[in-house]
């Protein structure tokens, strides 16, 4: 071992994600857009340049591999060969690119995926949302049968991790009430074993030291990420790498409060609320709604540097998991399909109403900010709900859905595919795409807006900010950064 770093060959316009190394140690499994659409490639570490690359799939829809089989003869991948763009199924492929076969589908239209291989090479960890929530199970490649491990509880999502070296345990992460908690499942009995950890967000659960310990990262609303080594014999853990805070005192961080507020249709919107420390009786402070990206993502009860900074400066911050967010079942996640800027925006408006009811919030000083999809919602709230907020801060936001789809389809076709799966066809649903784009309604802008956008981002080009800036109404102020 020399510790020498070797740069691998990379095409400047492609996106390359290494997901596994071959058991023989001379090849890498890579999900890459080097051929256009995201597909599965193999990188030969004994070669250089273009000769190192071999395309294992050339499928028209987004295709991603997860792992090599234990013997290195096959790999597991997820793709879609159905006309339903929301559909995904699990496949197995030989490493010589032959014998692609579908091994896992619960039903057409659901998101069914294959993940890690059991050490016996005959079983795969799988996940499916066909039952209304994210469930995990063990697929037998011999029989096609699935041993389901997660129950059918729509408010719980689970994601599979790795198998222990002896195959006894499958690690998983349970997503419930904006927390991520590690769970081990016995692969024979299906019995679950939760780990004893503080409430927060755990990630990267990997077996170590022969399978007797788990390596994982943990963060809470008041602690930055730390690397832990969890002892499965004693249910205790050691902190291997502690979080650093520089000159900051961790005691000054405020805990995020898990709350739910009523939406206009009677649903409850889950959210995390941060309030400034040492509020005085009768004090009224400004408040901000932070909208997350995605929209298929969510806010967790982990460390939020933006919320902590703003709370320290005297702001209340509400981080809601509006319609379209993950973590609360399929119906909640899919509630904004072909409806971006519809029920999700109404959930944001309900968040503003909730903040106005909080005794320590100044109802006349509300703002909204967010990045990517959060920037999209910040733009749209400014023109669809101009009376709600005094200030809007879209960060790398989306103002024109049609333009973004055209740009992404050229350089990141997997994102163009994602947009179509979420908002329909840009031609057939052109009226919807136009109505849910802020540039269509830019004359409605009334309040201050700070637009922040980098010039080199491929996902959301700077023309999204420039177009909105060029056409902003006379009643507002806009600027780019």
Secondary structure, 3 states (H helix, E strand, C coil): CCCCCCCCCCCCCCCEEEEEECCCCCEEEEEECCCCCCEEEEEECCCCHHHHEEECCCCCCCCEEEEECCCCCEEEEEECCCCCCCCEEEEEEECCCCCCEEEECCCCCCEEEEEEECCCCCEEEEEECCCCCCEEEEEECCCCCEEECCCCCCCCEEEEEEECCCCCEEEEEEEECCEEEEEEEECCCCCEEECCCCCCEEEEEEEEHHHCEEEEEEEECCEEEEEEEEECCCCEEEEEECCCCCCCCHHHCCCCEEEEEECCCCCEEEEEEECCCCCCCCCCEEEEEEECCCCCCCCCCCCCHHHHHHHHCCCEEEEECCCCCCCCCHHHHCCCCCCCCCHHHHHHHHHHHHHHHCCCEEEEEEEEEEECHHHHHHHHHHHHCCCCCCEEEEECCCCCHHHHHHHHHHHCHHHHHHHHHHHCCCCCCHHHHHHCCHHHHHHHCCCEECEECCCCCCCCCCHHHHHHHHCCCCCCECCEC
